[in-house]
Amino acid sequence: MNNHRTITSEISFEMAHRLPDHGGACKRLHGHSYRCLVTLQGSVDPETGIVLDFSILKGLLRTVATQFDHKTLLHESETDLDLDEETCVKLGIDLVDYIPTAENMVQRIWWLIEGQLGRLSLLNVTLKQVRLYETATNYVDCFAGDDR
Ligand SMILES: [Zn+2]
């Protein structure tokens, strides 16, 4: 057995969204309790016996929660709502250039975590997987190599 291991941590956040072109109930404004799991891979340091301190991984996950928690994500095409910038800031509405599905959010989370790894010069680990639960039983995965 080599000394590569994956380490995973989880964070949760509450967020509202609406899928403008959805054929069913997701067209309505509604919220979810999201759970996000991030998995990194790296070698076990022979001196410390760990890949990376979990507190550092948890710090990366907090950047995800900061971006999404208690926000409302709407697609920028929702011009019929007549939302000005002041209203968006006041109500915590982020107008985004992607349809705010779990599939699209997981990619943004991937980019966010990858950016943080670079910023913190955490070169001994690579991002292996991001899993985003939109409900207790539905989730989307993004794996290394899927982020194109
Ligand atoms: Zn939804």
Residues whose N, C-alpha, C, O or C-beta is under 5 A from the ligand:
A	BS01	ZN	C26
